[in-house]
Amino acid sequence: MPLSDHEQQLLAQMERALYADDPKLASTLRGARGSGHDRRRIVVGAVGLVAGVGLLIGGVSSQAWPLGVVGFLVMLGAAWVASSGWQTKGVAQAEPTAAPTAQPGAAPSRPAKAPRSGFMRRIEQRWDRRRDGRDR
């Protein structure tokens, strides 16, 4: 069912607000679709994986161990090719920000936390940047 003119205007307004609020997120979402090259790598990897499994099973069933080893290597290479097609390209990774220097006698703004993984650290940095931008 097509959208009405009013709904299309609201959608366009929400897209503009998203881009104005967080242009990095908007560009990431806009470029989230994989290119044909990435899909091709995934398909080639999947076909190679099936061929490698066939070679491995054929080598084991015929007791020809070299054929089984070749099948395993084909599977390994195909899995690597397919997984390299899943990697997102063009998404910049957040660099760690420098900790603000505390002035002598000043109380710390937050208690020290346990070290976080890279993903959680980036999420917390984005949250802090958004919160600091709204507090000003």
C-alpha positions in Angstrom: 0.0 0.0 0.0 1.5 3.3 -1.0 2.1 6.1 1.5 -0.1 9.2 1.3 1.5 12.6 0.6 1.3 13.6 4.3 3.1 10.3 5.3 5.8 10.8 2.7 6.4 14.3 4.0 6.6 13.1 7.6 9.0 10.3 6.5 11.2 12.9 4.6 11.2 15.1 7.7 12.2 12.3 10.0 15.1 11.4 7.6 16.3 15.0 7.6 16.1 15.1 11.4 18.1 11.8 11.6 20.7 13.1 9.3 21.0 16.4 11.2 21.1 14.6 14.6 23.6 11.9 13.7 25.0 12.2 10.1 27.5 9.3 10.7 24.7 6.9 11.6 22.6 8.1 8.7 25.4 7.6 6.2 26.1 4.2 7.7 22.4 3.2 7.4 22.3 4.6 3.9 25.3 2.6 2.8 24.4 -0.6 4.7 23.4 -2.5 1.6 26.2 -4.8 0.4 27.7 -4.3 -3.1 27.5 -6.9 -5.8 31.1 -7.8 -5.2 30.4 -8.7 -1.5 27.4 -10.9 -2.5 29.5 -12.6 -5.1 32.2 -13.5 -2.6 29.6 -14.9 -0.2 28.0 -17.0 -3.0 31.5 -18.2 -4.2 32.4 -19.1 -0.6 29.2 -21.0 -0.1 29.6 -23.0 -3.3 33.2 -23.7 -2.4 32.2 -24.8 1.1 29.7 -27.3 -0.4 32.4 -28.6 -2.8 34.9 -28.9 0.0 32.4 -30.9 2.1 31.8 -33.2 -0.9 35.5 -33.7 -1.4 36.0 -34.4 2.3 33.2 -37.0 2.4 34.4 -38.6 -0.8 37.9 -38.8 0.5 36.8 -40.3 3.8 34.4 -42.8 2.2 36.9 -44.0 -0.4 39.7 -44.1 2.2 41.8 -41.6 0.1 43.1 -39.4 2.8 44.8 -36.9 0.4 41.4 -36.2 -1.1 40.0 -35.6 2.3 42.8 -33.2 3.2 42.2 -31.3 -0.1 38.5 -31.1 0.7 39.2 -29.7 4.2 41.5 -27.1 2.7 38.9 -26.1 0.1 36.4 -25.8 2.9 38.7 -23.6 4.9 39.5 -21.3 2.0 35.9 -21.1 1.0 34.9 -20.1 4.5 37.5 -17.4 4.5 36.3 -16.1 1.2 32.6 -16.1 2.4 33.5 -14.4 5.7 35.5 -11.7 4.0 32.3 -10.8 2.0 30.5 -10.1 5.3 32.8 -7.4 6.4 31.3 -3.9 6.3 33.3 -1.4 4.3 33.1 2.3 4.7 32.2 2.3 8.3 34.7 4.3 10.2 35.7 2.9 13.6 35.5 5.3 16.5 38.9 6.3 17.8 39.3 6.3 21.6 39.0 9.8 22.9 41.6 11.2 25.3 40.6 11.4 28.9 40.2 14.9 30.2 42.9 16.0 32.5 41.7 16.5 36.1 42.6 19.7 37.9 44.3 19.3 41.2 41.8 19.0 44.0 38.9 18.5 41.7 36.6 15.5 42.3 36.4 13.0 39.5 33.2 13.3 37.4 32.6 9.6 37.4 33.9 6.6 39.3 36.5 4.4 37.5 34.9 1.6 35.6 36.2 -1.8 34.6 37.8 -2.0 31.1 35.2 -2.5 28.4 35.3 -4.3 25.1 35.8 -2.2 22.0 32.1 -2.4 21.1 30.9 -1.3 24.5 33.5 1.5 24.7 32.3 2.9 21.4 28.7 2.8 22.5 29.5 4.6 25.7 31.5 7.2 23.9 28.6 7.9 21.6 26.2 8.1 24.5 28.6 10.6 26.3 28.9 12.7 23.2 25.1 12.9 22.7 24.5 13.6 26.4 27.2 16.3 26.5 25.8 17.9 23.3 22.3 18.2 24.9 23.6 19.5 28.2 25.2 22.6 26.7 
